[in-house]
Amino acid sequence: MRKNQQLSNKLKTLSQNLKLANKFNILLLLVFLGSIIGGGIIFSNVLAQKAQDEVATQANIFLQSMDSVRNYTTDDIIPLLQNQLETSTQFIPQTVAAFSARQVFDNIRKNDRYQDFVYKEAALDPTNVRDKADDFETQIINQFSNNPANTEQSGFRDLPSGKAFYIARRLNFDNPTCLQCHSTPDKAPKSQLAIYGDKNGFGWQLDKTLFAQMIYIPAGKVLQRANHSWWITMAIEISIFAIIIIVINLLLRRAVIKPIMQISKLAQAVSTGKASSDFEQKSNDEIGILAASFNRMKSSLEIAMRLIAQKNNQ
């Protein structure tokens, strides 16, 4: 308590000993820091949201494209090859919507611009082990399964290639014709078993959430651009505030500090009877009013001094 009181007294003494210009600069600096911090936080949030919206837009475009591939496979390719599928002993993976979507996306990834993009129809027990859900994706699938109202999730995730924005959508197993390949191994085509084996992708039940359609969009570069924009904006804002402080200091020194110093020196000289000139009144603002008041006080003092001198001479 005593230390706090001593510190308070020191700060009070320091404040009393500061010149007007220094007090004004401290106040400006506090306003400046508050504005920089507040503006920086707000602008950072705006840029982060903009970056997220940008990668989310990309993710949705790719998801819509993959949905189109899935629908084309289901609605056009499978009916076209239906007779061949029923009589052929050879399994045709291209007739599986998930396989077609994955193959199309792999072709897209051959472009260097999209090589770090990832599309995956993650499953708890997939026929193709490359679609096996990892721990993160398994958690999402379970959340979809436990909450029927939850159909989509999004956010950021760290991948070996860097930070990525993901969108996960629920995929239900609702096509009865697919049970031929996913109910029990004895009902599956032998050509399917020859390719994928009889250990994975069986025991599926209709209307169950077994998959999550996942898209991963690299977000590192987008976030880096947002961070770069933030630093540029902060540098510009700091420069503007610095210029404003310099200009205000110059105006303050010219319009307030310098006239007050002149009035102070003249008032000190008048108090000792050494000054014969009046205070300069160049404006009608507060400084001009102060100068006029000092002139009236000086005139009253001179009259009083003359009256005293005349009385002493009598």
Secondary structure, DSSP 8 states (H G I E B T S, - for coil): -HHHHHHHHHHHHHHHHS-HHHHHHHHHHHHHHHHHHHHHHHHHHHHHHHHHHHHHHHHHHHHHHHHHHHHHIIIIIHHHTHHHHHH-SS--GGGSHHHHHHHHHHHHTTSGGGTT-EEEEEESS-SSGGGB--HHHHHHHHHHHH-TT--EEEEEEEETTEEEEEEEEEEEE--GGGHHHHS-GGGS-HHHHHHH-SSSS-S--TTEEEEEEEEEEE-HHHHHHHHHHHHHHHHHHHHHHHHHHHHHHHHHIIIIIHHHHHHHHHHHHHHTT---S------SSHHHHHHHHHHHHHHHHHHHHHHHHHHHH-
